[in-house]
Amino acid sequence: MPPALASAGFEGNRLVEIIRTAAPAIIVMGGAIQSTEVLKNRRNYSRADVTVKVTGHQR
C-alpha cells in the first residue's frame, strides 16, 4: 500500500468549503432556468405529431 498523502489544507477553510458547495448549486440552477424557458417556449399544441387516446376504468 502506498503511504498516506498529506492533506491539501482545505479542511477548516470555511471560504473554500462555501465556494465548493455554492458553485455546483449555481451551475445546476442556471441549467434549470434555461431548460424551463425552453420548455415554456415549446408549449405550442396547435400541431400535434402524435395523438394518444387514454381510457380509464374505475372499480
Beta strands, then each sheet from edge to edge (+ up, - down):
end
